[in-house]
Amino acid sequence: MSDHREKTHTEHDPLPPATVEFVGWLRKVAPYIHAFSGKTFVVAFVGELVKEGHLTGLVHDLSLLHAMGMKIVMVYGSRPQVEEQLGLRNLDSQFHNGMRITDAAALECAKEAAGELRLDIEAAFSQGLPNTPMAHASVRVVSGNFITARPLGIIEGVDLQSTGIVRKVAVDALRHSLDNNAMVLLGPLGFSPTGEAFNLTMEDVATTTAIALKADKLIFVTEIEGVLEEDGTLIEELRVETARRMIDSKTLPINTSFYLNYLSKAVEQGVSRSHLVPFGIDGSVLLELFSHDGVGTMIAQENLESIREAGFDDAGNIKALIEPLELDGTLIKRAQDKIERDIDRFSVLEHDGLLWGCAALHPYKDEKMAELACLVIHPSWQGSGDGERLLKHIETRARSQGFAKLFVLTTRTSHWFMKRGFQLTDMTSLPKERQRSYDRNRKSQILIKTL
């Protein structure tokens, strides 16, 4: 009888180290895969990524994310490709404060560059992804006129011509494509309702799209490593208020500050997380998403929002908040001591201990009317609904004090108030005291709302 017998499970030879490592890795990333499945990611990459030969690797990685159930919107940049097209035509680039002046010739170059890049990207997704974990997979990419744009116009006397910014994102159409298992590809061009084309920045398109979609993540894949300390150490995570302070300090490299501004805006307006990762590291998007420390910088913010009545210590912050609008003529100038005297009339909006908005309620008790004044939201939070929340708070405060009507004087925002129940009226509807102090030179429109 032979002494040989079959090995039991416990007697198998040890697994190769690579296999053990793989099993451990899979167990580590499984919670991330579960958490991210069904989430919407906007991934934007600069034209330099394509120019330096990193497109294929990114396509493989994004296809893998798509296969794991993540909804992917891609946005590509084209700056070096536009420069190349201009060079082929012996044309010089024109800029004003870092923004390209897009004349007719430059617009044709932008169209040419964007069109070629779109074809290259779509081709990369159409080749079956050989020799990758996604071999033979079919990935459908949808492009289209999802972006409505408008011209930036004349800035400091310089006409930027066909340089534009995003006006509207076709959210329903984007979601329809994503829900039908397609990846969406957006380029740095937008169109007006009359068919005019505008040259946009990748950062504007991606950020506006992420906000409109209420995306779970906005990821910039760029030429820089991330946000660095002064000694060159990578900052792995930033709270958005810290990011804003770094931007305002003007100590960051120009490109870092430029990207960080858009990434911070996205988080401030509802995107859960934003990331700045380098394309120079192979698989940087995967490493950022599925490793504990990542390889870039993540910007995050807990929405710790509160509206409260102002105190004396808020006077300086209120002055700092409204001062830019005083300088451009939107608001009348208020001295610091005037704000301090009226501080009990102000309500303030706080985000995680920082003052981001304010509004004042001035009473006219004899007529049971009150004036809403100085409604201001920090530029970083405009468009996120905080102005409406402050308005509702002021209306509640006015009702609790027995006022029947609320009025406002404005030179630039009448339509915003009209959408919220205010009606245009004339000066005779104001309290007598307010009629006497009305500044006829400002020609402010008068709107009133019955509470």
Protein Blocks (a to p, Z undefined) as FASTA:
>chain_A
ZZbdcddfklpccddfklmmmmmmmmmmmmmmmmmgopacdddddfklmmnopmmmmmmm
mmmmmmnopacdddddfklmmmmmmmmnopacddeehiacddfklmmmmmmmmmmmmmmm
mmmmmnopgaiakgoiacdddddjfbccddebjaehiaekjaccdfbdcfklmmmmmmno
pacdddfbdcdfkopacdddfklmmmmmmmmnopabdcdddfbfbjcdfkopacfbdcfk
lmmmmmmnopacfklmmmmmmmmmmmmnopabacdddfkbghklmmmmmpmnlmbdcddd
ddddddddddfklmmmmmmmmmmmmmnomaccddfklmmmmmmmpccddeehiafbdcdd
dddfknopacdehiacdfklgonlpmmmmmmmmmmmmmmnopabdcdddfklmmmmmmno
pacddfklpcfklmmmpcfklopacddddZZ
